[in-house]
Each structure stands twice: as C-alpha cells, then as structure tokens.
Amino acid sequence: MKHFTRIADLGVAGTANVLDEVLAWKRQAPGAHLAHKILGMVFFNPSLRTRASFEAAMLRGGGHAIVLEVGSGVWKLEDRSGVVMDGDRPEHIREAIPVLGRYVDALAVRTFGALLDDDADVSDPVMSAFRELAGAPVISMESAREHPCQGLADLLTVRERFGATQKLPVTLTWAPHIKPLPKAVPHSFLLTAAAAGCEVRVAHPPGFDLHPAVLAEAQDYARHSGGSVAVSTDQQQAVSGSQVIYAKAWGPATKQVQPDAAPARIATYRDWMITNKILSSASRDAIFLHCLPVRRNVEVADEVLDGIQSRVIDEAENRFHVQRVLLHRLLN
Ligand code: CP
C-alpha cells in the first residue's frame, strides 16, 4: 500500500486484514515502531479527534508530527489549475506539496469538499494532487470523497461488539443538522461496512442520495464480501431489527437540490433526529455509533448519546488504534 486515502487502497481482503492487525495491536502493540519518523499533517479544515489521534499515534510510536494549518500561520494555498494567482492565495499546491514531501516521511491531509457539486467532490481533486505530487506516502484525514480512517474505526467498533460482521444488519441513517455537511463519513461507513460483508441499510430523506459512484463501489464490495447494500427513504424500516445504528448528517445531493436551498430542505426533516423511540425498533442489543462531533438534540437526542447503547467514545478511541497500524504500514 503506497497511499491510504480511500477504502479502494485496501479492498475487501485488505480491509479485513488491517482490522485483524489492529485487534492484535490493541492486545499488544509494538513499542517504538515509528522511531525517527516524521508525519507532516496538513489541515485545510478544523479537527479535534483526527488531529489528536494522529499526533498521539506518532508520539506513542516514537516519531514526531508537524502540524500545518493552511491559512493560519501557513500560506493560503491555491488548488485550482491554470488560474491567475492575483487573489489572497500566494502559494500553489503544485509547489507546496512536493516541498513538504521532501521534509517528512509521510503526509496526512484533511481537505473537505466545496459541497457545490457532488461529482467534483467525489473526484477528490486536492487529495489526488497530494497522491500525485507528494513523493511520499499520503494518508487521508478526511477528503471530499471519503474519511477512510473513520470507516475502519467504525468497523473495528462493530467487530469488537459483535465479532463477525458477515451478514450483520447495520443501518446508516441520515440525521438533521443546521447546515449541509460533507458526505465523506457516510461514504466511508457504507464502503467499509460493505467490504466487511455487512447487510448495509442506508436511509435518508428524498433528495439526500449518496454519490452513485460510491454506491456502485459499495455494491461491488458487497458482491465480493457476501454482504449487501439497500437504500431507502424509510428510516423506521431501515432501523427495524438492525444491530448497528450509525447516524450522520449530510447535505442534499447537489444535482437534486441547489446548495442555497439546502438548509431549508434539511429543516423539513427534523423528525429524523435519533431518539430512543427510533432506536427501540432496532435489535435489543444494538449499538449506536456517530463519528463526532455531534450536535446534541439536533442530530441525536441526549438520551441516545448518554444511553447504554452508545459506543461513540470507543469509536473515537479506535481512530488512534487504526491509525497506528496504518502509519506503521505506510512508514515502514
Ligand atoms: N470524526 C472526526 O474526524 O472528528 P474530527 O473532525 O474532530 O477530527
């Protein structure tokens, strides 16, 4: 594996293999497996868990992380091709990326989509430029298309609770928010759960479709893993009898709803907020997941986040464990 910026870099067998290794490392991790290694972490967008868990993984492994926040103590970076750079962005990523790649052993990148055109976001232009130009391994800290470390941490949490994931019914349900959010997290849960052989049920209101290319990729993984993927606009039906309820807010499909109409469209579906009443139709031993950050009582009710079925803190911890193994593979 040269880079890890999408689940496709692992595929079905590679996803299972990484999760097996992470489970083994949680029992007994090696010591200074990243000694003298440097990770350059480039943030185009803010973070709490991703930044802290990657830095912790580097430091615990005996390495070091350099954090660069674009536009905050670091030049604003232009990423468009062929533009006249007479605006407020004095450096282009075509120079910045290879320069950074010469200083460090790997680059980690967070770059959200613009949310104006789902096709453009799924083509992942900035992350693709890093893969092409870095001259060093690149790992995603969430891009316009996917958040693959999150997807692996999600499935690790599921495996820790249920053991085998084959044919396990898992529900990815849309949740309300005050504004449109990226689709990278739901894309990654969908892809990783399909690769893990789950019976994946996706539920969202009309007009909030995930990208068809990602759905097709998930269907392909499901064919190879023995899983399945079904999409509906009926939250109740999708949750019924499920073992995992994964809630996430995301914006409408840009082909179906104009970006400036998105907040009003989201407000229409306030009753999709996850409550105990919704959770009660899931399996009695179901777990609740959310990648965090979460807006309490907008996306998910307090009673769910504070309830005994919630695994959101374990899920966030698992980001650290997943990334230790991925960094080890990329840096050694
Ligand atoms: N889940 C996640 O990526 O959290 P942050 O945005 O805080 O990094």
Boltz pocket constraint, residues with backbone or C-beta under 6 A from the ligand:
constraints:
  - pocket:
      binder: B
      contacts: [[A, 46], [A, 47], [A, 48], [A, 49], [A, 50], [A, 51], [A, 141], [A, 142], [A, 150], [A, 291], [A, 292], [A, 293]]
      max_distance: 6.0
